[in-house]
Amino acid sequence: MVRRLPPLRSLRAFESAARHLSFARAADELHVTPAAISQQIKLLEDHLGQALFRRAGGVSLTEPAAAALPLLTDAFDRLERAVERLRVGRDGGPLVVSAPPSFAARWLIPRLEGFQIQYPEIDLHLAASVRLVDFDTEDVDLAIRYGNGLYGGLHVERLKAEAVVAVAHPRLAADLTAPADLLKATLLHNEGMNWDITYPDWPGWLKNAGVTADGPLKLRAFGDANLLIQAATSGLGAALVWQTLVAEELEQGRLVALFPAQPLTNAYHLVCPPNRLNSPKVAAFRTWVMSEAEIG
């Protein structure tokens, strides 16, 4: 039997938008833009040959759409349960964790030996990526994300706070004892952090420190946190970095914190679909990593 159904993506967009009576809230839930929701619904309306929403004076459902909504919601609930049935035996496979590359390399990996000793039966696969995971389509069990923690439809736990700190090689740090001294130094920064409005650039940091530049600053940009930290460790200049990522360098004296760190409002979060919380391997990693975060 051949089922003549519209595209699943369009049906998901309609079901979410109809349930919320909001394209914006549907976009948040499905991790896409409102424009993408609108486009998918237009495709569905073209496929069906009729409108599904009344858009005058707000958003409301047409009568056929209102009648179909509870059936579609139930269908997606059943589909989710069916997919979970297909995942039977998943706990016997590897535990796949997604994390930002710099955080994975500098904080998570140095601690993983402890996890392996405590849970030798779990085969952990680490996927380092700055891209947000789509748990519906990707074989990932849980993720560590840096941001504001607003990830709709997912279980979210604050894992670790973050702060930004000005650091330099000890040789340079000896001449950088006051914020004004930075005006004559080469200032290294991570241009890849432009998306995070809570992360200060050097002009903003200096302004907060009460320093005004009379001329242009000597800025040198890097597109990756690891490159930035390596440049600072090599003595190429003073750098603004996440404190978590340079903990080892600060402890070993390869870098020096020039001034007190500034807390950031964004943080690292542990994220996974609610229906995976009962997985033994997910529960084991969650317990372990939260304990590690409390330690430091």
C-alpha positions as CSV (number, residue, x, y, z in Angstrom):
1,M,0.0,0.0,0.0
2,V,1.4,3.4,-1.1
3,R,0.6,6.2,1.3
4,R,0.2,9.6,-0.4
5,L,1.4,11.8,2.4
6,P,2.8,15.3,2.4
7,P,6.5,15.8,3.5
8,L,7.0,14.9,7.1
9,R,8.9,18.2,7.7
10,S,5.9,20.2,6.6
11,L,3.6,18.2,8.8
12,R,5.9,18.7,11.8
13,A,6.0,22.5,11.2
14,F,2.2,22.7,10.9
15,E,1.6,20.6,14.0
16,S,3.9,22.7,16.1
17,A,2.7,26.0,14.8
18,A,-0.9,24.9,15.2
19,R,-0.4,23.7,18.7
20,H,1.3,26.9,19.8
21,L,-0.7,29.2,17.5
22,S,2.6,30.9,16.9
23,F,5.2,30.5,14.1
24,A,7.9,32.0,16.4
25,R,7.3,29.4,19.2
26,A,7.2,26.6,16.6
27,A,10.5,27.8,15.3
28,D,12.0,27.7,18.8
29,E,10.7,24.2,19.4
30,L,12.1,22.9,16.1
31,H,15.3,24.9,16.2
32,V,14.7,26.7,12.9
33,T,13.7,30.2,11.9
34,P,10.1,31.5,11.7
35,A,10.7,32.0,8.0
36,A,11.4,28.3,7.6
37,I,8.2,27.4,9.5
38,S,6.3,29.7,7.2
39,Q,7.8,28.2,4.1
40,Q,7.0,24.6,5.2
41,I,3.4,25.5,6.0
42,K,3.1,27.2,2.6
43,L,4.4,24.0,1.0
44,L,1.8,22.0,2.9
45,E,-1.0,24.4,2.0
46,D,0.0,24.1,-1.7
47,H,0.1,20.3,-1.4
48,L,-3.4,20.2,0.1
49,G,-4.8,23.0,-2.0
50,Q,-6.3,24.9,0.9
51,A,-5.3,27.4,3.7
52,L,-4.6,26.0,7.2
53,F,-4.3,29.3,9.1
54,R,-6.2,32.5,9.2
55,R,-3.6,35.3,9.5
56,A,-5.8,38.4,9.8
57,G,-5.7,39.8,13.3
58,G,-3.4,37.1,14.7
59,V,-3.0,33.4,13.9
60,S,-6.0,31.0,14.1
61,L,-6.8,27.7,12.5
62,T,-9.2,26.9,9.7
63,E,-11.9,24.3,10.6
64,P,-10.1,21.5,8.7
65,A,-6.8,22.3,10.4
66,A,-8.4,22.4,13.9
67,A,-10.0,19.0,13.3
68,A,-6.7,17.5,12.0
69,L,-4.5,18.9,14.8
70,P,-5.3,16.4,17.6
71,L,-4.9,13.5,15.2
72,L,-1.5,14.8,14.0
73,T,-0.3,15.4,17.5
74,D,-1.3,11.8,18.5
75,A,0.4,10.5,15.3
76,F,3.7,12.2,16.1
77,D,3.5,10.9,19.7
78,R,3.0,7.4,18.3
79,L,5.8,7.9,15.8
80,E,8.2,8.9,18.6
81,R,7.3,5.8,20.6
82,A,7.8,3.7,17.5
83,V,11.3,5.1,16.9
84,E,12.1,4.4,20.5
85,R,11.1,0.8,19.9
86,L,13.5,0.7,17.0
87,R,16.2,1.9,19.4
88,V,15.9,-1.2,21.5
89,G,19.5,-2.4,22.2
90,R,20.8,1.2,21.8
91,D,22.2,1.0,25.4
92,G,24.4,-1.8,24.2
93,G,26.0,0.6,21.7
94,P,28.4,3.5,22.2
95,L,27.5,6.6,24.2
96,V,27.8,9.5,21.8
97,V,28.4,12.9,23.3
98,S,28.7,16.2,21.3
99,A,30.7,19.1,22.7
100,P,32.4,22.3,21.5
101,P,35.9,21.4,20.2
102,S,37.8,23.8,22.5
103,F,35.8,22.7,25.6
104,A,36.2,19.0,24.6
105,A,39.9,19.3,24.1
106,R,40.8,21.4,27.1
107,W,38.3,20.5,29.8
108,L,36.5,17.2,29.0
109,I,39.2,15.0,27.5
110,P,41.7,15.4,30.3
111,R,39.0,14.1,32.7
112,L,37.7,11.2,30.6
113,E,40.2,8.6,32.0
114,G,38.3,8.9,35.3
115,F,35.0,8.2,33.5
116,Q,36.5,5.1,31.8
117,I,37.8,3.8,35.1
118,Q,34.5,4.3,36.7
119,Y,32.4,2.9,33.8
120,P,34.7,0.5,31.8
121,E,31.6,-1.1,30.2
122,I,30.6,2.2,28.4
123,D,32.2,2.9,25.0
124,L,32.2,6.7,24.8
125,H,32.4,8.4,21.4
126,L,33.1,12.1,21.6
127,A,31.9,14.3,18.7
128,A,33.5,17.7,18.7
129,S,31.4,20.3,16.9
130,V,30.3,23.9,17.2
131,R,27.1,23.0,15.3
132,L,23.9,22.4,17.3
133,V,22.9,18.8,17.3
134,D,19.5,17.7,15.9
135,F,18.7,14.8,18.2
136,D,15.8,13.7,15.9
137,T,18.1,13.0,13.0
138,E,21.6,12.5,14.4
139,D,23.0,9.5,16.4
140,V,23.9,11.6,19.4
141,D,22.8,10.8,23.0
142,L,23.5,14.0,24.7
143,A,25.4,17.3,24.2
144,I,27.3,20.0,26.0
145,R,26.3,23.4,24.7
146,Y,27.6,26.9,25.5
147,G,24.8,29.5,25.6
148,N,21.8,30.9,27.5
149,G,20.3,27.5,28.2
150,L,17.1,28.1,26.2
151,Y,16.8,25.0,24.2
152,G,13.1,24.2,23.6
153,G,11.8,20.7,24.0
154,L,15.0,19.4,25.5
155,H,16.1,18.6,29.1
156,V,18.7,21.2,30.0
157,E,20.9,21.4,33.1
158,R,23.5,24.1,33.8
159,L,26.8,22.4,33.9
160,K,29.4,25.0,34.4
161,A,29.7,28.8,34.7
162,E,32.2,30.6,32.6
163,A,34.2,33.8,32.9
164,V,36.5,35.8,30.6
165,V,40.0,36.6,31.7
166,A,42.9,38.6,30.3
167,V,46.1,36.5,30.2
168,A,49.6,36.7,28.9
169,H,52.9,34.8,28.9
170,P,54.8,35.5,32.2
171,R,57.5,37.4,30.3
172,L,54.9,39.9,29.0
173,A,52.8,39.9,32.2
174,A,55.7,41.6,34.1
175,D,55.1,44.8,32.1
176,L,51.3,44.6,32.2
177,T,50.4,45.5,35.8
178,A,47.6,48.0,35.1
179,P,44.8,48.0,32.5
180,A,46.3,51.1,30.8
181,D,49.5,49.1,30.1
182,L,47.5,47.1,27.6
183,L,47.2,50.1,25.3
184,K,50.8,49.5,24.1
185,A,50.6,45.7,23.9
186,T,49.5,43.4,21.1
187,L,45.9,42.3,22.0
188,L,44.8,38.9,20.8
189,H,41.2,38.1,20.4
190,N,38.9,35.4,19.1
191,E,36.8,36.7,16.2
192,G,34.8,33.5,16.3
193,M,33.1,34.8,19.5
194,N,31.3,37.7,17.6
195,W,28.0,35.8,18.0
196,D,28.1,36.0,21.8
197,I,27.0,39.4,23.0
198,T,28.1,38.6,26.5
199,Y,31.7,38.0,25.5
200,P,33.6,41.3,25.6
201,D,36.0,42.5,22.9
202,W,39.1,44.4,23.8
203,P,37.6,47.9,23.4
204,G,34.7,46.9,25.6
205,W,36.9,45.2,28.1
206,L,39.2,48.3,28.4
207,K,36.2,50.6,28.7
208,N,34.9,48.5,31.6
209,A,38.3,48.8,33.1
210,G,38.1,52.6,32.9
211,V,40.7,52.9,30.1
212,T,40.2,55.0,27.0
213,A,42.4,54.5,23.9
214,D,43.9,57.7,22.4
215,G,44.7,55.8,19.1
216,P,44.0,52.5,17.4
217,L,44.7,49.3,19.4
218,K,47.2,46.7,18.2
219,L,44.7,43.9,17.6
220,R,45.4,40.5,16.2
221,A,42.5,38.2,15.4
222,F,42.3,34.4,15.6
223,G,39.3,32.3,14.5
224,D,39.5,29.6,17.1
225,A,40.0,29.5,20.9
226,N,42.7,26.9,20.7
227,L,44.7,29.0,18.3
228,L,44.2,32.0,20.5
229,I,45.4,30.2,23.6
230,Q,48.5,28.8,21.7
231,A,49.3,32.3,20.5
232,A,49.1,33.7,24.1
233,T,51.2,30.8,25.4
234,S,53.8,31.6,22.7
235,G,54.1,35.2,23.9
236,L,52.5,36.8,20.9
237,G,50.4,39.2,23.1
238,A,47.8,39.5,25.8
239,A,44.5,37.5,25.1
240,L,40.9,37.6,26.3
241,V,40.0,33.9,26.8
242,W,37.4,31.7,28.6
243,Q,38.8,31.0,32.0
244,T,37.8,27.3,31.9
245,L,39.9,26.7,28.8
246,V,43.2,28.0,30.3
247,A,42.9,26.5,33.8
248,E,45.8,24.2,33.1
249,E,48.0,26.9,31.7
250,L,47.3,29.2,34.6
251,E,47.9,26.4,37.2
252,Q,51.2,25.5,35.6
253,G,52.4,29.1,35.1
254,R,52.5,29.0,31.3
255,L,50.0,31.9,31.4
256,V,49.3,34.6,34.0
257,A,45.9,36.1,34.7
258,L,46.6,39.8,34.4
259,F,43.5,41.0,36.2
260,P,40.4,39.4,37.9
261,A,38.2,37.4,35.6
262,Q,34.8,38.8,34.6
263,P,31.8,36.4,34.9
264,L,29.7,35.8,31.8
265,T,25.9,35.3,31.8
266,N,26.2,32.4,29.2
267,A,27.3,29.1,30.5
268,Y,27.9,25.4,29.6
269,H,24.8,23.3,29.7
270,L,24.1,19.5,29.5
271,V,21.4,18.9,26.9
272,C,19.4,15.8,25.9
273,P,15.9,14.7,24.9
274,P,13.8,14.0,28.0
275,N,13.1,10.5,26.8
276,R,16.8,9.6,27.0
277,L,17.3,10.5,30.7
278,N,16.4,6.9,31.7
279,S,19.1,5.4,29.5
280,P,21.7,3.9,31.9
281,K,24.7,5.1,29.9
282,V,23.2,8.7,29.7
283,A,22.5,8.7,33.4
284,A,26.0,7.5,34.2
285,F,27.7,10.2,32.1
286,R,25.3,12.9,33.4
287,T,26.1,12.0,37.0
288,W,29.8,11.8,36.3
289,V,30.2,15.1,34.4
290,M,28.0,17.1,36.8
291,S,30.3,15.9,39.6
292,E,33.4,16.9,37.6
293,A,32.0,20.3,37.0
294,E,31.4,20.8,40.7
295,I,35.1,19.9,41.4
296,G,36.2,22.4,38.8
